[in-house]
Amino acid sequence: MYSEVAHDRQKLYHDSDLRHQPYTVGAMVWLHNPVESRMKLAPHWKGPFRIVQVLESGGEPGLTYRIVSPIDSDERGQVVHYNRLRPLPIPTLSSTEKSFTVVVPRDQIVAHVGSTVTLPCWISPPENAEALEIRWYRHDQFSNPVLFYQHGKIQDVQEESFRNRSSLTVWSDQSGGLKDGDVSLRLEKLRIQDEGSFHCYVSGESEYDSSKVVLNLTDPPDSPDSSDLWKALFFTLLICALLGLVGQILYKYRHKLTGKKKEEQICEDGAMEKRTKEAGGEIHIEELRKHAVKITIDQHYVSPDLNISKDRKIVMHSKEYKHTGEGFPYKLYAFGAQKFTSGRHYWEVALARQNTPPKNYWLIGVVKHGNFREKDKSAFTPSNGYWFLCSDGANGFYTNSDPPVTLPLTPRPEQLGVLLDYDLGQLSFYNVKERKHLLTMSTRFTGSVAPLFNPGVGDQSPLVILDCPEPVKSPVESSEPLLSNTEATPDASGATQRIKSK
């Protein structure tokens, strides 16, 4: 008992003699390493750590703290006395402990908004930095860096505003990169918020150092006067209006100019197109089914997070798949086993089960053969060999054209028809139940293309590839294309048929 009393008395005397400026929760500190500090080349300080709790010691707050590492996943941390802590910035090492120095230019780096800039930083004397820790950060955001390199690669710990805009680069053409100690930072698409200081911190097993680079941003060069922009915009709009007026006049009187009969036309999403018409305004689904092909899923090109039926016609996300990201799950791809290089090909997909509402999430189209690999949304463009119509729940229906086309489709399709006209470069979508044409995308196909499917996430119903019923053959089969610019002709009943095209 007496030993415990003596211990408490000595601790009280020790704490009362020390002068301490209390830390606040959230402050970044370094932790003294008493064991390794006895070793000549070992680092005396570890960290940095974040203060997460101020504890009481001897009835007084602020003498002991709970600290955690911003990189370590252990949230419990450790409790230490304040005399083992030192606040950021990084403590200075003695000259005998330093084996390298972080060097940056003395002058500010000047660049303009929207450009790409390199913030030079290197270690002296030059040495291979591939095994070192490299951290670029701003102000006191050490744990939320602009870029963090460790264990030979760039880590995912990063300030969100710099994601996909920062990378390590070489300072000059003569630089050997990391192997020569060049740890320069490359920033793309500069924003006005990027202006200010950037800290370059390099750490090894027994040494570390840091320096600061200041970035000064200017307005883009040769920025035109705002009044000139308005004038240019006004004249552009005026010319467009005049050209549009002339086009409307020529379009209105085209039957007089060409001697052809006048055709009924509609405009959908800014593109003048013709639509297949009967007396009741419905699409000839039977005509489309004359080009029906049997489609199955290619088991070699299926996302591992999808379940496929034995006949390879039903696809749905697995129960174990958890969609934690934002937006449509583009990674849930499934490609058709059939490849097309010419001709017309038609298939249908069921998007609803009996007594269940239609699916809210799906993606259907075609993909160029050879592009079968997982990508993010930015890569799913026609220029990269993807053409599709997507249903994204509350976000509505849209295509992946540039710019995207949003469609107000009501009601939601329960059964979708897809017509690929390879030779004409057209991909058309139809609401089979409503017998309506939805959209035609125009492009130029090269190489072989295959059907593209994605069942999305969040629906009770799977995506089902259907086998189209055999069409009833008429005595005379028409050889005219389903999507063409030919003159409308009356059928046997006298109803006029017109074909929609881009």
PLY file of the C-alpha trace (Angstrom):
ply
format ascii 1.0
element vertex 502
property float x
property float y
property float z
element edge 501
property int vertex1
property int vertex2
end_header
0.00 0.00 0.00
2.82 2.34 0.90
4.51 1.72 -2.46
1.32 2.73 -4.31
1.00 5.94 -2.26
4.66 6.77 -2.91
4.20 6.12 -6.65
1.18 8.45 -6.82
3.02 11.16 -4.85
6.08 11.00 -7.13
3.86 11.13 -10.24
2.05 14.17 -8.86
5.36 15.95 -8.18
6.58 15.08 -11.70
3.44 16.34 -13.43
3.27 19.56 -11.35
6.82 20.56 -12.30
6.16 20.24 -16.05
4.78 23.07 -18.15
2.35 21.72 -20.71
0.30 23.36 -23.45
-2.71 20.98 -23.74
-3.49 19.40 -27.11
-6.97 19.44 -28.58
-8.85 16.56 -30.16
-7.88 16.30 -33.82
-4.36 17.73 -33.36
-1.53 15.91 -35.18
1.50 14.93 -33.05
4.70 12.88 -33.16
5.40 10.12 -30.61
8.83 9.73 -28.99
10.28 6.23 -29.36
12.44 5.69 -26.21
13.51 2.13 -27.07
14.67 2.69 -30.64
16.12 6.14 -29.85
18.98 4.38 -28.01
20.00 2.91 -31.35
22.22 5.19 -33.39
20.42 4.99 -36.75
16.89 4.35 -35.52
14.27 7.15 -35.76
13.60 8.94 -32.48
10.03 9.87 -33.44
7.17 7.87 -34.89
3.98 9.00 -36.54
2.29 11.18 -37.17
-0.65 10.39 -34.86
-4.01 12.11 -34.27
-5.34 13.07 -30.79
-8.75 11.38 -30.44
-9.35 11.73 -26.67
-8.09 13.89 -23.77
-7.84 11.79 -20.58
-7.49 12.78 -16.92
-4.42 12.02 -14.85
-4.38 12.79 -11.13
-7.64 14.69 -11.46
-6.22 17.08 -14.07
-7.23 16.94 -17.75
-4.76 17.03 -20.59
-1.78 15.07 -19.17
-2.54 11.80 -20.98
-4.01 11.35 -24.43
-5.37 8.59 -26.63
-3.74 8.72 -30.07
-4.32 6.76 -33.28
-2.43 6.51 -36.54
-4.41 7.87 -39.54
-3.04 4.98 -41.61
-3.52 2.15 -39.09
-6.95 0.48 -39.15
-6.88 -0.04 -35.32
-9.23 2.67 -33.98
-8.43 1.90 -30.31
-5.01 3.51 -30.56
-2.81 3.87 -27.48
-2.71 6.01 -24.33
0.49 8.02 -23.78
1.76 10.79 -21.50
2.12 14.21 -23.07
5.88 14.37 -22.42
6.30 11.75 -25.18
4.43 13.92 -27.72
5.52 16.73 -29.96
3.24 18.75 -32.27
3.59 18.99 -36.03
5.47 20.31 -38.02
8.04 17.58 -38.29
10.86 17.82 -35.71
14.28 18.71 -37.03
16.81 15.92 -37.22
20.39 16.43 -36.16
22.98 16.59 -38.89
24.36 13.22 -37.82
20.94 11.56 -38.36
20.19 12.97 -41.82
21.36 10.99 -44.81
19.39 13.03 -47.40
17.70 16.41 -47.79
14.46 17.23 -49.60
15.13 20.04 -52.08
12.58 22.26 -53.89
12.91 25.46 -55.97
13.16 28.73 -54.05
10.84 30.61 -56.38
7.10 30.13 -56.64
5.70 27.88 -59.37
3.37 29.88 -61.64
0.66 28.29 -63.80
-2.76 29.23 -65.11
-6.14 27.76 -64.23
-7.06 24.69 -66.28
-3.47 23.77 -67.20
-1.09 21.03 -66.02
1.89 21.83 -63.78
4.87 20.01 -62.27
5.91 20.84 -58.70
9.65 19.93 -58.63
11.02 18.06 -55.61
14.07 15.79 -55.28
16.33 14.35 -52.62
19.98 15.25 -52.27
22.34 13.52 -52.63
20.47 11.54 -55.32
19.42 8.02 -54.35
16.78 5.50 -55.37
13.45 6.61 -53.86
11.38 3.61 -54.95
11.52 2.07 -51.44
10.86 5.36 -49.61
7.60 6.86 -48.40
6.61 9.94 -50.43
3.78 12.14 -49.23
2.54 15.37 -50.82
0.06 17.23 -48.62
-1.38 20.70 -48.08
-1.33 22.85 -44.95
-2.00 20.58 -41.95
-3.68 17.82 -44.00
-0.89 15.30 -43.43
-3.32 12.39 -43.01
-5.39 13.48 -46.05
-2.63 13.85 -48.65
-2.68 15.07 -52.23
-0.66 11.94 -53.11
0.71 9.12 -50.95
3.38 6.70 -52.28
4.37 3.73 -50.12
5.51 0.12 -50.61
6.41 0.80 -54.24
3.01 2.14 -55.36
0.60 5.04 -54.97
-1.88 4.33 -52.16
-5.62 5.06 -52.23
-5.41 7.42 -49.21
-5.99 10.77 -50.91
-7.82 14.08 -50.67
-10.90 13.64 -52.85
-10.49 16.89 -54.80
-7.14 15.64 -56.19
-8.32 12.16 -57.19
-7.46 11.36 -60.84
-5.58 14.69 -61.07
-2.29 13.95 -59.27
0.64 11.66 -60.05
4.40 11.38 -59.66
6.39 12.63 -62.63
9.91 13.63 -63.71
11.16 17.16 -63.22
12.98 17.28 -66.58
13.84 15.07 -69.55
17.26 14.40 -68.02
15.73 13.10 -64.77
15.77 9.39 -64.05
12.55 9.56 -62.01
12.27 7.79 -58.66
15.47 5.82 -59.29
17.40 9.12 -59.21
15.48 10.60 -56.27
13.05 12.69 -58.37
9.74 12.79 -56.42
8.11 15.67 -58.34
4.30 16.03 -58.34
2.17 16.46 -61.48
-1.19 18.24 -61.11
-3.74 18.30 -63.95
-6.79 20.49 -64.64
-5.73 23.13 -62.14
-8.45 24.86 -60.14
-8.29 28.21 -58.38
-8.60 26.31 -55.06
-5.25 24.62 -55.78
-3.33 27.84 -55.19
-1.07 27.83 -52.12
1.63 25.72 -50.54
2.31 22.01 -51.09
4.53 20.03 -48.69
6.85 17.35 -50.08
7.64 14.82 -47.32
10.04 11.90 -47.87
10.73 9.25 -45.23
13.02 6.23 -45.04
13.68 3.66 -42.36
15.94 5.96 -40.33
15.54 9.43 -41.84
12.97 11.87 -43.17
12.77 15.43 -44.37
10.29 17.80 -46.02
10.15 21.07 -47.95
7.40 23.37 -49.19
6.55 24.41 -52.75
4.29 27.42 -53.38
1.92 27.34 -56.38
0.63 30.64 -57.76
-2.28 30.50 -60.26
-3.22 33.07 -62.90
-6.15 33.44 -65.27
-6.04 31.46 -68.52
-3.91 33.22 -71.19
-5.52 35.43 -73.81
-8.82 35.37 -71.96
-11.25 37.28 -74.20
-13.35 40.14 -72.92
-16.81 39.09 -71.73
-18.47 41.53 -74.14
-16.66 39.87 -77.05
-17.95 36.50 -75.89
-21.53 37.78 -75.84
-21.12 39.25 -79.32
-19.73 36.00 -80.68
-22.54 34.06 -79.03
-25.18 36.44 -80.45
-23.90 36.15 -84.02
-23.58 32.37 -83.69
-27.18 32.08 -82.54
-28.31 34.44 -85.31
-26.59 32.38 -88.01
-28.01 29.15 -86.56
-31.51 30.66 -86.52
-31.22 31.77 -90.16
-29.91 28.38 -91.25
-32.70 26.71 -89.32
-35.29 28.93 -90.99
-33.91 28.14 -94.43
-33.90 24.45 -93.57
-37.53 24.57 -92.43
-38.58 26.30 -95.65
-36.77 23.75 -97.80
-38.19 20.91 -95.73
-41.72 22.27 -95.94
-41.65 22.56 -99.73
-39.37 19.59 -100.44
-42.19 17.66 -102.17
-42.56 20.51 -104.65
-38.81 20.76 -105.21
-38.26 17.01 -105.67
-41.64 16.01 -107.10
-42.10 13.43 -104.33
-45.09 13.01 -102.05
-45.00 14.66 -98.65
-44.02 12.38 -95.72
-45.10 12.67 -92.12
-42.04 13.09 -89.90
-41.26 13.63 -86.24
-38.26 14.99 -84.32
-36.94 13.03 -81.36
-34.11 14.45 -79.22
-32.96 16.86 -81.88
-32.63 14.34 -84.77
-35.12 14.37 -87.68
-36.22 10.78 -88.10
-38.94 8.78 -89.90
-41.12 6.36 -87.98
-42.73 3.05 -89.05
-46.43 3.84 -89.34
-49.66 1.95 -89.82
-53.16 3.34 -89.74
-53.11 2.91 -85.94
-49.57 4.30 -85.52
-47.98 1.01 -84.43
-44.65 -0.66 -85.29
-44.56 -3.84 -87.40
-43.01 -6.11 -84.77
-43.57 -9.05 -87.11
-41.41 -7.34 -89.75
-38.63 -6.90 -87.20
-38.83 -10.55 -86.13
-38.01 -11.65 -89.67
-34.44 -10.73 -88.73
-34.54 -12.48 -85.33
-31.45 -14.35 -84.16
-30.99 -16.57 -81.12
-28.78 -14.91 -78.53
-27.00 -16.54 -75.58
-24.52 -15.26 -73.01
-20.82 -15.91 -73.66
-19.72 -17.63 -70.44
-16.13 -16.42 -70.99
-17.13 -12.74 -70.87
-19.34 -12.43 -67.78
-18.77 -10.41 -64.63
-17.94 -12.70 -61.66
-20.71 -10.94 -59.71
-23.45 -12.26 -62.03
-25.43 -15.51 -61.98
-26.19 -17.10 -65.39
-28.78 -19.83 -66.07
-27.77 -23.17 -67.64
-29.24 -22.19 -71.01
-27.27 -18.89 -70.76
-30.38 -16.76 -71.32
-31.18 -15.51 -67.80
-28.81 -13.16 -65.99
-29.04 -11.51 -62.56
-26.63 -10.19 -59.95
-25.55 -12.68 -57.27
-26.95 -12.46 -53.75
-23.43 -11.91 -52.39
-22.85 -8.81 -54.55
-23.08 -5.57 -52.58
-23.27 -2.41 -54.64
-21.63 0.21 -52.43
-20.68 2.73 -55.10
-22.70 5.60 -56.48
-24.46 5.48 -59.82
-25.17 2.59 -62.15
-23.10 -0.63 -61.61
-21.37 -0.72 -65.01
-19.05 -3.54 -63.91
-21.92 -6.09 -64.03
-21.36 -6.82 -67.72
-22.41 -9.84 -69.76
-21.67 -10.18 -73.49
-23.47 -12.21 -76.12
-21.78 -15.22 -77.66
-22.87 -14.20 -81.18
-20.67 -11.80 -83.19
-21.90 -9.77 -86.19
-19.96 -8.13 -89.01
-22.79 -7.38 -91.47
-26.54 -7.56 -92.04
-29.58 -7.00 -89.82
-30.06 -8.83 -86.52
-32.95 -8.56 -84.07
-33.43 -9.92 -80.52
-35.80 -9.30 -77.59
-35.26 -9.10 -73.83
-37.88 -9.56 -71.07
-37.65 -6.93 -68.34
-40.54 -8.02 -66.11
-41.93 -11.19 -64.58
-45.63 -11.95 -64.27
-47.33 -9.92 -61.51
-44.14 -7.89 -60.88
-43.39 -4.35 -62.05
-40.85 -3.80 -64.86
-37.18 -3.58 -63.97
-35.90 -0.16 -62.99
-32.22 -0.88 -63.63
-30.77 -2.39 -66.83
-28.39 -1.66 -69.68
-28.79 -3.18 -73.16
-26.89 -2.54 -76.40
-23.87 -3.79 -78.36
-20.11 -3.77 -77.83
-17.19 -4.03 -80.22
-15.36 -7.34 -79.98
-12.02 -6.89 -78.22
-13.34 -4.35 -75.69
-14.36 -7.10 -73.28
-12.89 -5.86 -70.06
-14.18 -4.13 -66.94
-14.14 -0.35 -67.06
-15.67 2.66 -65.33
-18.42 4.84 -66.75
-16.06 7.24 -68.53
-14.84 4.44 -70.84
-18.31 3.34 -72.00
-18.48 5.62 -75.05
-19.14 5.02 -78.76
-15.55 5.98 -79.53
-14.45 3.07 -77.31
-16.86 0.63 -78.98
-19.95 0.78 -76.73
-23.52 1.68 -77.77
-26.41 1.17 -75.36
-29.66 2.36 -73.77
-29.61 2.47 -69.95
-32.46 2.52 -67.41
-31.04 4.01 -64.20
-34.02 4.07 -61.83
-34.94 7.59 -60.73
-32.28 8.99 -63.08
-34.42 7.92 -66.04
-33.41 6.52 -69.41
-30.35 7.71 -71.31
-27.93 6.71 -74.05
-24.13 6.82 -73.89
-23.87 9.16 -76.86
-21.83 12.37 -76.64
-23.63 14.31 -75.33
-25.95 11.76 -73.65
-29.62 11.73 -74.72
-32.22 11.50 -71.92
-35.56 9.90 -72.82
-38.91 10.25 -70.99
-40.09 6.66 -71.61
-43.60 6.01 -70.27
-44.60 3.35 -69.51
-41.45 1.44 -68.64
-40.76 -1.29 -71.22
-41.67 -4.80 -70.10
-40.15 -6.33 -73.23
-37.42 -4.57 -75.22
-36.64 -5.22 -78.88
-33.17 -4.47 -80.31
-32.42 -4.17 -84.04
-28.79 -4.00 -85.20
-28.38 -2.86 -88.80
-24.62 -3.23 -89.19
-24.41 -2.04 -92.80
-26.45 1.14 -92.21
-24.71 1.79 -88.88
-27.92 1.88 -86.84
-28.95 0.46 -83.45
-32.70 0.75 -82.72
-34.75 -0.01 -79.59
-38.47 -0.89 -79.44
-41.13 -1.31 -76.73
-42.52 -4.66 -77.90
-45.64 -4.69 -75.68
-46.60 -1.14 -76.70
-45.41 -1.74 -80.29
-43.52 1.57 -80.26
-40.16 2.70 -81.54
-38.07 4.27 -78.73
-34.76 5.37 -80.20
-32.31 4.88 -83.06
-28.57 5.50 -82.60
-26.54 6.16 -85.76
-22.85 5.33 -86.01
-20.31 3.45 -88.14
-19.49 -0.07 -87.01
-16.07 -1.62 -87.64
-14.92 -5.12 -86.82
-17.30 -7.54 -85.12
-19.86 -6.47 -82.51
-21.73 -8.54 -79.91
-24.86 -7.98 -77.78
-24.28 -6.25 -74.43
-26.35 -6.90 -71.29
-26.32 -5.58 -67.70
-29.15 -6.54 -65.26
-28.37 -3.73 -62.80
-29.01 -3.97 -59.05
-32.12 -3.46 -56.95
-34.85 -5.32 -58.91
-36.74 -8.51 -58.15
-36.80 -9.59 -61.78
-33.82 -10.92 -63.75
-32.95 -9.98 -67.31
-34.18 -12.72 -69.70
-33.10 -13.12 -73.35
-36.10 -14.36 -75.35
-36.43 -16.58 -78.40
-38.62 -14.65 -80.84
-41.63 -16.49 -82.29
-41.39 -17.50 -85.92
-42.78 -14.67 -88.09
-45.71 -15.29 -90.42
-44.25 -15.06 -93.93
-46.17 -12.95 -96.41
-46.49 -14.00 -100.07
-44.03 -11.28 -101.10
-41.10 -10.48 -98.87
-39.99 -6.87 -99.02
-36.32 -6.28 -99.75
-36.41 -2.69 -98.52
-34.30 -1.91 -95.40
-36.16 -1.50 -92.10
-34.46 1.86 -91.55
-34.02 3.84 -94.77
-34.67 7.16 -96.42
-36.81 5.71 -99.23
-40.14 7.13 -100.25
-43.18 5.84 -98.30
-45.36 3.33 -100.18
-48.88 2.12 -99.44
-49.39 -1.51 -98.37
-52.19 -3.89 -99.40
-54.67 -2.32 -96.98
-53.91 1.16 -98.19
-52.11 2.15 -94.98
-48.89 4.10 -95.52
-45.65 2.70 -94.04
-42.73 4.97 -93.23
-39.40 3.83 -91.91
-37.55 5.77 -89.19
-33.87 6.49 -89.62
-31.19 8.82 -88.40
0 1
1 2
2 3
3 4
4 5
5 6
6 7
7 8
8 9
9 10
10 11
11 12
12 13
13 14
14 15
15 16
16 17
17 18
18 19
19 20
20 21
21 22
22 23
23 24
24 25
25 26
26 27
27 28
28 29
29 30
30 31
31 32
32 33
33 34
34 35
35 36
36 37
37 38
38 39
39 40
40 41
41 42
42 43
43 44
44 45
45 46
46 47
47 48
48 49
49 50
50 51
51 52
52 53
53 54
54 55
55 56
56 57
57 58
58 59
59 60
60 61
61 62
62 63
63 64
64 65
65 66
66 67
67 68
68 69
69 70
70 71
71 72
72 73
73 74
74 75
75 76
76 77
77 78
78 79
79 80
80 81
81 82
82 83
83 84
84 85
85 86
86 87
87 88
88 89
89 90
90 91
91 92
92 93
93 94
94 95
95 96
96 97
97 98
98 99
99 100
100 101
101 102
102 103
103 104
104 105
105 106
106 107
107 108
108 109
109 110
110 111
111 112
112 113
113 114
114 115
115 116
116 117
117 118
118 119
119 120
120 121
121 122
122 123
123 124
124 125
125 126
126 127
127 128
128 129
129 130
130 131
131 132
132 133
133 134
134 135
135 136
136 137
137 138
138 139
139 140
140 141
141 142
142 143
143 144
144 145
145 146
146 147
147 148
148 149
149 150
150 151
151 152
152 153
153 154
154 155
155 156
156 157
157 158
158 159
159 160
160 161
161 162
162 163
163 164
164 165
165 166
166 167
167 168
168 169
169 170
170 171
171 172
172 173
173 174
174 175
175 176
176 177
177 178
178 179
179 180
180 181
181 182
182 183
183 184
184 185
185 186
186 187
187 188
188 189
189 190
190 191
191 192
192 193
193 194
194 195
195 196
196 197
197 198
198 199
199 200
200 201
201 202
202 203
203 204
204 205
205 206
206 207
207 208
208 209
209 210
210 211
211 212
212 213
213 214
214 215
215 216
216 217
217 218
218 219
219 220
220 221
221 222
222 223
223 224
224 225
225 226
226 227
227 228
228 229
229 230
230 231
231 232
232 233
233 234
234 235
235 236
236 237
237 238
238 239
239 240
240 241
241 242
242 243
243 244
244 245
245 246
246 247
247 248
248 249
249 250
250 251
251 252
252 253
253 254
254 255
255 256
256 257
257 258
258 259
259 260
260 261
261 262
262 263
263 264
264 265
265 266
266 267
267 268
268 269
269 270
270 271
271 272
272 273
273 274
274 275
275 276
276 277
277 278
278 279
279 280
280 281
281 282
282 283
283 284
284 285
285 286
286 287
287 288
288 289
289 290
290 291
291 292
292 293
293 294
294 295
295 296
296 297
297 298
298 299
299 300
300 301
301 302
302 303
303 304
304 305
305 306
306 307
307 308
308 309
309 310
310 311
311 312
312 313
313 314
314 315
315 316
316 317
317 318
318 319
319 320
320 321
321 322
322 323
323 324
324 325
325 326
326 327
327 328
328 329
329 330
330 331
331 332
332 333
333 334
334 335
335 336
336 337
337 338
338 339
339 340
340 341
341 342
342 343
343 344
344 345
345 346
346 347
347 348
348 349
349 350
350 351
351 352
352 353
353 354
354 355
355 356
356 357
357 358
358 359
359 360
360 361
361 362
362 363
363 364
364 365
365 366
366 367
367 368
368 369
369 370
370 371
371 372
372 373
373 374
374 375
375 376
376 377
377 378
378 379
379 380
380 381
381 382
382 383
383 384
384 385
385 386
386 387
387 388
388 389
389 390
390 391
391 392
392 393
393 394
394 395
395 396
396 397
397 398
398 399
399 400
400 401
401 402
402 403
403 404
404 405
405 406
406 407
407 408
408 409
409 410
410 411
411 412
412 413
413 414
414 415
415 416
416 417
417 418
418 419
419 420
420 421
421 422
422 423
423 424
424 425
425 426
426 427
427 428
428 429
429 430
430 431
431 432
432 433
433 434
434 435
435 436
436 437
437 438
438 439
439 440
440 441
441 442
442 443
443 444
444 445
445 446
446 447
447 448
448 449
449 450
450 451
451 452
452 453
453 454
454 455
455 456
456 457
457 458
458 459
459 460
460 461
461 462
462 463
463 464
464 465
465 466
466 467
467 468
468 469
469 470
470 471
471 472
472 473
473 474
474 475
475 476
476 477
477 478
478 479
479 480
480 481
481 482
482 483
483 484
484 485
485 486
486 487
487 488
488 489
489 490
490 491
491 492
492 493
493 494
494 495
495 496
496 497
497 498
498 499
499 500
500 501
